[in-house]
Amino acid sequence: VTPCADCEGIYTRIEFIDSATFIKSSKYLGKSSRAFLDMGQWSIKNDSVLTTMAHGNKQQYLFEDNSLIMLNQDGKRIKGALANYYRLNKGEPEAKKNW
């Protein structure tokens, strides 16, 4: 869950479909039960920076300690009191979860 300016947080899930395609699901907690989906292309630069591109929107992540750290628009780490909340941890694939 990443910080949100006008909700309780954004539940973010990124699934890498193949070597170039991803699906991102974002749910705005406390606002709606509906998830927003994006699908696009991803690539890795310098073995540590992952870039996603969907509908002309680019997001960069730093791959570190088996996690993805969301970077700001300039490709830099987000600083401040909420910086630790921009880390996306690896989870189980949906098909393997026991509901």
C-alpha positions as CSV (number, residue, x, y, z in Angstrom):
1,V,0.0,0.0,0.0
2,T,1.5,3.3,-1.1
3,P,0.6,6.8,0.2
4,C,-2.4,8.6,-1.3
5,A,-3.2,12.4,-1.0
6,D,-7.0,11.9,-0.8
7,C,-7.5,8.3,0.4
8,E,-6.3,5.8,3.0
9,G,-3.7,4.4,0.6
10,I,-3.3,2.8,-2.8
11,Y,-3.1,-1.0,-2.9
12,T,-0.8,-1.7,-5.8
13,R,-0.2,-5.0,-7.4
14,I,2.1,-5.5,-10.5
15,E,2.1,-8.8,-12.3
16,F,4.8,-9.5,-14.9
17,I,3.1,-11.6,-17.6
18,D,6.2,-12.3,-19.8
19,S,9.6,-10.8,-20.6
20,A,8.0,-7.5,-21.7
21,T,4.4,-7.2,-20.6
22,F,2.9,-6.3,-17.2
23,I,-0.5,-5.6,-15.6
24,K,-0.8,-3.2,-12.8
25,S,-3.8,-3.1,-10.5
26,S,-4.4,0.0,-8.2
27,K,-7.2,0.1,-5.6
28,Y,-7.8,3.4,-3.8
29,L,-8.6,2.3,-0.3
30,G,-11.5,4.1,1.4
31,K,-12.7,5.6,-1.9
32,S,-13.8,2.7,-4.0
33,S,-13.8,-1.1,-4.1
34,R,-13.1,-0.9,-7.9
35,A,-9.5,-1.6,-9.0
36,F,-8.0,0.4,-11.9
37,L,-6.0,-1.7,-14.4
38,D,-3.1,-0.7,-16.6
39,M,-1.3,-3.0,-19.0
40,G,1.9,-2.1,-20.8
41,Q,5.5,-2.9,-21.5
42,W,8.4,-3.1,-19.0
43,S,12.2,-3.1,-19.3
44,I,15.2,-3.2,-17.0
45,K,18.1,-0.7,-17.3
46,N,21.5,-1.2,-15.6
47,D,20.3,-4.4,-13.9
48,S,18.5,-2.4,-11.2
49,V,16.0,0.1,-12.6
50,L,12.8,-1.3,-13.9
51,T,10.7,1.0,-16.1
52,T,7.0,0.4,-16.9
53,M,5.2,2.2,-19.7
54,A,1.4,2.2,-20.1
55,H,-0.7,4.7,-22.1
56,G,2.2,7.0,-22.3
57,N,2.8,7.1,-18.6
58,K,6.2,6.0,-17.4
59,Q,7.0,4.8,-13.8
60,Q,10.4,3.8,-12.6
61,Y,11.3,1.4,-9.8
62,L,14.6,0.4,-8.2
63,F,15.1,-3.3,-7.8
64,E,16.6,-3.8,-4.3
65,D,16.5,-6.7,-1.8
66,N,13.9,-8.6,-3.8
67,S,11.6,-5.6,-3.7
68,L,10.6,-2.7,-6.0
69,I,11.1,0.8,-4.7
70,M,8.9,3.4,-6.5
71,L,11.0,6.3,-7.8
72,N,9.8,9.9,-8.4
73,Q,9.3,11.4,-11.8
74,D,13.1,12.3,-12.0
75,G,14.0,8.6,-11.3
76,K,15.2,9.4,-7.8
77,R,14.3,7.8,-4.5
78,I,11.4,9.4,-2.7
79,K,12.5,11.0,0.5
80,G,10.8,12.0,3.7
81,A,8.7,10.4,6.4
82,L,6.7,8.3,4.0
83,A,9.7,7.0,2.0
84,N,9.4,3.5,3.3
85,Y,5.8,3.1,2.1
86,Y,7.0,3.3,-1.5
87,R,8.5,-0.2,-1.4
88,L,6.5,-3.0,-3.2
89,N,7.3,-6.4,-1.8
90,K,7.1,-9.6,-3.7
91,G,4.0,-11.6,-3.0
92,E,2.5,-14.9,-4.0
93,P,0.9,-15.2,-7.4
94,E,-2.9,-15.1,-7.1
95,A,-3.3,-18.6,-8.4
96,K,-1.2,-20.0,-5.5
97,K,-3.1,-18.2,-2.7
98,N,-5.5,-20.2,-0.6
99,W,-8.8,-18.4,-0.4
